[in-house]
C-alpha cells in the first residue's frame, strides 16, 4: 500500500500515484460517491496526507493500548492538526499549535495583521506538511502573534516535528527567525515573520527539511526565502534569499505547490516577480545546492544557485505581475533519447501560460533579446530552453499579459508503450494534455482536452495501476464556491466520469486531491470530504460474521485482498463478485451458531491458511 507523505505524491511533484488498484474508470462508473466527512476547525489549504500502518495512541494517551491504523493527517488555518482513521470517520488525535502556559499566550494571525484578506478568518498552517515515514514524524510550520500592552505586536513562525502516533512534539519547535550575510555580498538579510508567508509545500530531501516563503500578496518589503533544517534535530543548517534588499520581491510561493528535489540533493523552485540581475533572482526557475558559507560574520551554510533559467521577456512579466513563480516545477522521470542518452528534464509554467521544457543539467540562464526590453506581447527567443510552447494555457487573448493562467502546476503520467503525458488545468481553461516527444526532445500539444473548463484552475493529480492506461484517472479539484471534484479517464478527457460538489471555499487556492488506497480526500473550508467506491469500503463479510472485525484472521484476509487480489484484474473481478453475493450469506451465518461453526471450518480457516501462505511467498520475493 503506498503512502502519500508529501505534496503531489513525491519530491519530483509528479502528482502521480502509480499504485492505485481500486479507483479505475470502470469502478468509478459503477458507483462512486461521498463516504463521510472529517469536520475540522479552520480553512484547509494544505493537502491532506496519508500514512498506512501507524502504531497510534488515540487521544495521544500513551497509557492506553496502541492501535495499528491507516491515518489521514489534516492541517488548518486555525493551526489545528488532526489524525483521522482512514477507514472510518474517527478522529485519533488533534491539537492546536499555539504555545501554552507558562509561555505567554499567543494568538492566531488575522488578515488585519498582514493587510490582506485572501485567507479568512485566520492565517495558520498553509504550506502542506511533509512526513518522514521511517522516523514517524510530520514537519510543518505554524505562525502566531503576541500582543503586548504598550509594545508592537510580535510575530512568530515555528517549524514543528510532530509525532505521528501521538500528535506530540518529537523535538522542541524551531523558531524561524534569522539574519544572514553571504560571501561577496555586503548586505545583511533579516527574516521578517510578519510579512513572509509560508505557502509552498515543505520538502524533505536527504535528511534536510526545506521550507519556502513568499509574501502576503506583495505586501511590505519581502524576499523569497528557503530555510533548511536538519530533520533529526531541527538544527538550522542553511538558507537562501532570492533578492537583495535594494531589489526586493522574488517570493517563492508556487500557489502552494512544493519545492522539488532530485536524487542528487538539488532543490528546484520557481521564483515570483522581481529582476534577475547580479545577486537577485526574480521570475525564474532555480537549481539550488547546499554550500558552506565562507562569510566571516556567519557560520551558517547556504543554498547556492548552481543554475537558473529566466524567460527572455522576464522584464514584462514582472511589470505585468505575470510571475513565473505562480507555478512550481515538475521534474520528469529520466527520459531516454537517441543512443540511450539519459535526459534530466523539468517543465514549468506560470501566469503567462507558456510551458518551458528545461534541461536540469543546464537550465539555460537568460537569453538577452536583440531589443531589450523586447516588444511587449510578442514572443522572443528563449534559446536556453529545450522547448517552448508559448501561451498555450489560459483563456485570455494571446495579445495581452493579463492571463493569470497557471497557479500550481501540472501532473504526469507515463502509460506503458506510449509517450509520457503532462496535464495542465489553467484558470478558466480546458483540461489540456501534452506529451513529451523523445525524438524531438520537446513538449508538444495539446493533443487532447476536456469539453468543459475548470473555473479558477486546479492542481491536477493522476492515479493508476502502474502504466496501464485503462486504469488511469485524472482528478481535478476546482477553486470555486462550492469546491467541486471532477475525474476523467486519463486517456479520454472528453468523457468526464464525475463532477461532485464538495464544500465551501474562501478566496484562496484549494489544494489538490489526495488519491490513495481507494479513497479520494478533498479539502474545503472546515473539513475534508472522503470519496470512494464500494470496493474501497469493502470488508471480509463472511470472515467478519464468523470471527468478528478485530480477529487476526480477518486482518490477514483483508491484507491478502489489498496486496494480492486488488492488484490484478482477475483478483478485482473476484472481489467484485464476492461483494455482490457474500453479504446475504454473512447475515445468515451471523444469526446461526451452527452455520458459524461450519463456515469457520470449511471457509474461513482454509481461506486464512491459503492467504497467509501466499502473503509469505509474496514478501519473500
JOZI-V39770 format. One record per run of one state. SS is the DSSP state (helix for helix, strand for strand, loop for the rest). FROM is the first residue (numbers start at 0). LEN is the number of residues. Records with the same first field share a line. If there is no record, write none. Layout:
SS=FROM-LEN / FROM-LEN
//
This chain:
loop=0-3 / 4-11 / 17-1 / 19-5 / 30-2 / 43-5 / 56-1 / 60-6 / 75-4 / 85-4 / 96-10 / 107-1 / 114-7 / 123-6 / 132-4 / 148-2 / 163-5 / 175-3 / 180-8 / 190-5 / 197-5 / 205-2 / 215-7 / 223-1 / 230-5 / 241-7 / 249-4 / 256-3 / 261-5 / 270-6 / 277-2 / 280-3 / 291-10 / 310-3 / 319-4 / 327-2 / 331-3 / 336-1 / 340-1 / 343-1 / 348-6 / 359-2 / 362-2 / 366-20 / 389-18 / 408-2 / 413-7 / 425-3 / 437-4 / 454-6 / 463-1 / 465-3 / 471-1 / 477-5 / 489-2 / 503-10 / 516-2 / 532-1 / 537-3 / 547-4 / 565-3 / 591-1 / 620-1
strand=3-1 / 15-2 / 18-1 / 32-11 / 48-8 / 66-9 / 79-6 / 89-7 / 106-1 / 108-2 / 121-2 / 129-3 / 136-12 / 150-13 / 168-7 / 178-2 / 188-2 / 195-2 / 202-3 / 207-8 / 222-1 / 224-6 / 235-6 / 248-1 / 259-2 / 266-4 / 276-1 / 279-1 / 283-8 / 301-9 / 326-1 / 329-2 / 334-2 / 341-2 / 344-4 / 354-5 / 361-1 / 364-2 / 386-3 / 407-1 / 410-3 / 420-5 / 428-9 / 441-13 / 460-3 / 464-1 / 472-5 / 482-7 / 491-12 / 513-3 / 518-14
helix=24-6 / 57-3 / 110-4 / 253-3 / 313-6 / 323-3 / 337-3 / 468-3 / 533-4 / 540-7 / 551-14 / 568-23 / 592-28
//
